[in-house]
Amino acid sequence: MMSSSQLQLVFLITCVTCFLTSSLQEVKAQQRDVSINVSANVTSSIEMITLRSMQLSDDDVQNDIIRIDPTTSPNAGKMVAYGNPNSDIRISYLPTRELTHVQGTETLSFSYQVAGNQQEDQGTAERLEVENRDFSFNEDGQFYLWIGGSVNISTAVPGNYQGEFTLEIEYI
């Protein structure tokens, strides 16, 4: 835990509601509907705004794996963090989270991928690695994030799945 004398604040942004809704059929030819909603619970002065929730479509399913690339997919979730202009920040997150069937005990393992950029340009966004990464807010105090990931749905039981995604931002 950091002391206040170090002048470092830790901001925990919890995307509390990450719902994976899946209508899966045993016959692979039938349509699959999946959606993930991301929202942020702000616990300090850094403000996180969801600009777009992750949207999944049949085009994202290949060999029973749903993939959303945070640097190229128009279906990636998009958020913006507002903080002190030009301030250095460190961003970290847990890349794999379990999603639990709402009406059962079945789980799916969702592997998150995050990309970030000072500019609102997904194509030049840099992928965040698992370990902490150092970035900085732009001159307007903004940092953009795109959220994607993958999940294997080959053995998924039809229904709704929910889980949690935590992204940590701290001033350095």
BALUM-322785 format. One record per residue (C-alpha): residue in one letter; x, y, z; residue number from 1. Coordinates in Angstrom, 1 decimal, always signed. Example, Ala and Ser with C-alpha at 12.3 -4.5 7.8 and 13.67 -1.06 7.14 Angstrom:
{resn a, east +12.3, north -4.5, up +7.8, resi 1}
{resn s, east +13.7, north -1.1, up +7.1, resi 2}
This chain:
{resn m, east +0.0, north +0.0, up +0.0, resi 1}
{resn m, east +1.4, north +3.4, up -1.0, resi 2}
{resn s, east +1.7, north +6.1, up +1.7, resi 3}
{resn s, east +0.3, north +9.6, up +1.1, resi 4}
{resn s, east +3.8, north +11.1, up +1.4, resi 5}
{resn q, east +4.6, north +9.4, up -1.9, resi 6}
{resn l, east +1.8, north +11.5, up -3.5, resi 7}
{resn q, east +0.6, north +8.5, up -5.4, resi 8}
{resn l, east -3.1, north +7.8, up -5.7, resi 9}
{resn v, east -4.4, north +4.5, up -6.9, resi 10}
{resn f, east -7.6, north +4.5, up -8.8, resi 11}
{resn l, east -9.5, north +1.3, up -9.1, resi 12}
{resn i, east -11.8, north +1.2, up -12.0, resi 13}
{resn t, east -14.1, north -1.7, up -11.7, resi 14}
{resn c, east -16.1, north -2.7, up -14.7, resi 15}
{resn v, east -18.7, north -4.2, up -12.4, resi 16}
{resn t, east -21.0, north -5.4, up -15.0, resi 17}
{resn c, east -19.5, north -7.5, up -17.7, resi 18}
{resn f, east -22.3, north -9.6, up -19.0, resi 19}
{resn l, east -21.7, north -12.2, up -21.5, resi 20}
{resn t, east -25.1, north -13.2, up -23.0, resi 21}
{resn s, east -25.0, north -16.2, up -25.2, resi 22}
{resn s, east -27.6, north -18.1, up -27.0, resi 23}
{resn l, east -25.7, north -21.2, up -28.1, resi 24}
{resn q, east -27.3, north -24.1, up -29.9, resi 25}
{resn e, east -25.9, north -27.6, up -30.3, resi 26}
{resn v, east -26.2, north -27.2, up -34.1, resi 27}
{resn k, east -23.3, north -25.0, up -35.2, resi 28}
{resn a, east -25.3, north -23.6, up -38.1, resi 29}
{resn q, east -27.7, north -21.7, up -35.9, resi 30}
{resn q, east -27.1, north -18.1, up -34.9, resi 31}
{resn r, east -25.3, north -17.1, up -31.7, resi 32}
{resn d, east -26.1, north -13.8, up -30.0, resi 33}
{resn v, east -23.5, north -12.5, up -27.6, resi 34}
{resn s, east -23.0, north -9.1, up -26.0, resi 35}
{resn i, east -20.7, north -7.7, up -23.3, resi 36}
{resn n, east -21.5, north -4.5, up -21.5, resi 37}
{resn v, east -18.8, north -2.5, up -19.7, resi 38}
{resn s, east -19.4, north +0.2, up -17.1, resi 39}
{resn a, east -17.1, north +1.9, up -14.7, resi 40}
{resn n, east -17.4, north +2.7, up -11.0, resi 41}
{resn v, east -15.3, north +5.7, up -10.3, resi 42}
{resn t, east -13.7, north +5.7, up -6.8, resi 43}
{resn s, east -11.6, north +8.9, up -7.0, resi 44}
{resn s, east -10.9, north +12.0, up -9.1, resi 45}
{resn i, east -9.9, north +10.3, up -12.3, resi 46}
{resn e, east -13.1, north +10.0, up -14.3, resi 47}
{resn m, east -13.8, north +7.1, up -16.6, resi 48}
{resn i, east -16.4, north +7.3, up -19.2, resi 49}
{resn t, east -17.6, north +4.4, up -21.4, resi 50}
{resn l, east -18.0, north +5.7, up -24.9, resi 51}
{resn r, east -18.9, north +2.3, up -26.4, resi 52}
{resn s, east -19.6, north -1.1, up -24.9, resi 53}
{resn m, east -18.0, north -4.2, up -26.5, resi 54}
{resn q, east -20.3, north -5.5, up -29.2, resi 55}
{resn l, east -20.1, north -9.1, up -30.4, resi 56}
{resn s, east -21.5, north -10.4, up -33.6, resi 57}
{resn d, east -21.4, north -13.6, up -35.6, resi 58}
{resn d, east -18.4, north -12.2, up -37.5, resi 59}
{resn d, east -16.4, north -12.4, up -34.3, resi 60}
{resn v, east -16.9, north -16.2, up -33.9, resi 61}
{resn q, east -14.3, north -18.4, up -35.5, resi 62}
{resn n, east -14.0, north -22.1, up -34.6, resi 63}
{resn d, east -16.2, north -21.5, up -31.5, resi 64}
{resn i, east -13.9, north -18.8, up -30.2, resi 65}
{resn i, east -15.1, north -15.2, up -30.0, resi 66}
{resn r, east -12.2, north -12.7, up -30.6, resi 67}
{resn i, east -12.3, north -8.9, up -30.4, resi 68}
{resn d, east -9.0, north -7.2, up -31.2, resi 69}
{resn p, east -8.8, north -4.0, up -29.2, resi 70}
{resn t, east -6.5, north -2.4, up -31.8, resi 71}
{resn t, east -8.5, north -3.2, up -35.0, resi 72}
{resn s, east -12.1, north -4.3, up -34.2, resi 73}
{resn p, east -14.9, north -1.7, up -34.5, resi 74}
{resn n, east -16.6, north -3.9, up -31.9, resi 75}
{resn a, east -14.1, north -3.3, up -29.1, resi 76}
{resn g, east -15.3, north -1.4, up -26.1, resi 77}
{resn k, east -14.0, north +2.2, up -25.8, resi 78}
{resn m, east -13.4, north +4.2, up -22.7, resi 79}
{resn v, east -11.7, north +7.5, up -21.9, resi 80}
{resn a, east -10.0, north +8.4, up -18.7, resi 81}
{resn y, east -9.8, north +12.0, up -17.6, resi 82}
{resn g, east -7.1, north +13.2, up -15.2, resi 83}
{resn n, east -4.4, north +15.8, up -14.7, resi 84}
{resn p, east -3.1, north +17.0, up -18.1, resi 85}
{resn n, east +0.4, north +15.5, up -19.0, resi 86}
{resn s, east +0.5, north +13.5, up -15.8, resi 87}
{resn d, east +2.3, north +10.2, up -15.8, resi 88}
{resn i, east +0.1, north +7.2, up -15.1, resi 89}
{resn r, east +0.5, north +3.4, up -14.7, resi 90}
{resn i, east -2.2, north +1.1, up -15.9, resi 91}
{resn s, east -2.6, north -2.5, up -15.0, resi 92}
{resn y, east -5.3, north -5.2, up -15.2, resi 93}
{resn l, east -6.0, north -8.9, up -14.7, resi 94}
{resn p, east -6.1, north -10.4, up -18.1, resi 95}
{resn t, east -8.1, north -13.5, up -17.4, resi 96}
{resn r, east -11.4, north -13.5, up -15.5, resi 97}
{resn e, east -14.0, north -16.1, up -14.9, resi 98}
{resn l, east -17.6, north -15.5, up -16.1, resi 99}
{resn t, east -20.3, north -17.4, up -14.3, resi 100}
{resn h, east -23.6, north -18.6, up -15.6, resi 101}
{resn v, east -26.3, north -16.5, up -14.0, resi 102}
{resn q, east -28.6, north -19.5, up -13.4, resi 103}
{resn g, east -26.0, north -22.1, up -12.7, resi 104}
{resn t, east -22.4, north -22.9, up -11.8, resi 105}
{resn e, east -20.9, north -23.2, up -15.2, resi 106}
{resn t, east -18.0, north -20.8, up -16.0, resi 107}
{resn l, east -16.3, north -19.4, up -19.0, resi 108}
{resn s, east -12.7, north -18.0, up -19.0, resi 109}
{resn f, east -12.6, north -14.6, up -20.7, resi 110}
{resn s, east -9.1, north -13.3, up -21.7, resi 111}
{resn y, east -9.2, north -9.5, up -21.8, resi 112}
{resn q, east -6.9, north -7.4, up -24.0, resi 113}
{resn v, east -6.6, north -3.7, up -23.6, resi 114}
{resn a, east -5.0, north -1.1, up -25.8, resi 115}
{resn g, east -4.4, north +2.6, up -25.0, resi 116}
{resn n, east -3.6, north +5.9, up -26.7, resi 117}
{resn q, east -3.3, north +9.6, up -25.8, resi 118}
{resn q, east -5.1, north +10.2, up -29.1, resi 119}
{resn e, east -8.5, north +9.1, up -30.0, resi 120}
{resn d, east -7.1, north +6.7, up -32.6, resi 121}
{resn q, east -7.6, north +3.0, up -32.2, resi 122}
{resn g, east -5.4, north +2.1, up -35.1, resi 123}
{resn t, east -2.3, north +3.5, up -33.4, resi 124}
{resn a, east -3.2, north +2.4, up -29.8, resi 125}
{resn e, east -0.6, north +0.4, up -28.0, resi 126}
{resn r, east -1.5, north -2.9, up -26.4, resi 127}
{resn l, east -1.1, north -3.0, up -22.7, resi 128}
{resn e, east +0.9, north -5.9, up -21.4, resi 129}
{resn v, east +0.0, north -7.9, up -18.3, resi 130}
{resn e, east +2.6, north -6.1, up -16.2, resi 131}
{resn n, east +2.2, north -2.5, up -15.2, resi 132}
{resn r, east +2.7, north +0.0, up -18.1, resi 133}
{resn d, east +3.6, north +3.6, up -17.9, resi 134}
{resn f, east +1.7, north +6.1, up -20.0, resi 135}
{resn s, east +0.6, north +9.7, up -19.6, resi 136}
{resn f, east -2.5, north +11.8, up -20.0, resi 137}
{resn n, east -2.4, north +14.1, up -23.1, resi 138}
{resn e, east -2.4, north +17.9, up -22.8, resi 139}
{resn d, east -6.2, north +17.8, up -22.4, resi 140}
{resn g, east -6.0, north +15.3, up -19.5, resi 141}
{resn q, east -7.3, north +12.4, up -21.6, resi 142}
{resn f, east -6.2, north +8.8, up -22.2, resi 143}
{resn y, east -8.3, north +6.5, up -24.4, resi 144}
{resn l, east -8.7, north +2.7, up -23.8, resi 145}
{resn w, east -10.1, north +0.0, up -26.1, resi 146}
{resn i, east -11.2, north -3.3, up -24.5, resi 147}
{resn g, east -11.3, north -6.6, up -26.3, resi 148}
{resn g, east -10.5, north -10.2, up -25.7, resi 149}
{resn s, east -11.4, north -13.8, up -26.4, resi 150}
{resn v, east -13.5, north -16.6, up -25.0, resi 151}
{resn n, east -14.0, north -20.2, up -26.1, resi 152}
{resn i, east -17.7, north -20.9, up -26.3, resi 153}
{resn s, east -17.4, north -24.5, up -27.7, resi 154}
{resn t, east -18.6, north -26.1, up -24.4, resi 155}
{resn a, east -20.7, north -23.1, up -23.1, resi 156}
{resn v, east -24.1, north -23.8, up -21.7, resi 157}
{resn p, east -26.7, north -21.4, up -23.3, resi 158}
{resn g, east -27.6, north -18.5, up -21.1, resi 159}
{resn n, east -26.3, north -15.4, up -19.4, resi 160}
{resn y, east -22.8, north -15.1, up -18.0, resi 161}
{resn q, east -21.5, north -12.3, up -15.8, resi 162}
{resn g, east -18.1, north -11.4, up -14.4, resi 163}
{resn e, east -15.9, north -8.6, up -13.3, resi 164}
{resn f, east -13.1, north -6.7, up -15.0, resi 165}
{resn t, east -10.7, north -4.5, up -13.0, resi 166}
{resn l, east -8.5, north -1.9, up -14.5, resi 167}
{resn e, east -6.1, north +0.0, up -12.1, resi 168}
{resn i, east -4.8, north +3.5, up -12.9, resi 169}
{resn e, east -2.3, north +5.2, up -10.7, resi 170}
{resn y, east -0.3, north +8.5, up -10.9, resi 171}
{resn i, east +3.4, north +7.9, up -10.9, resi 172}
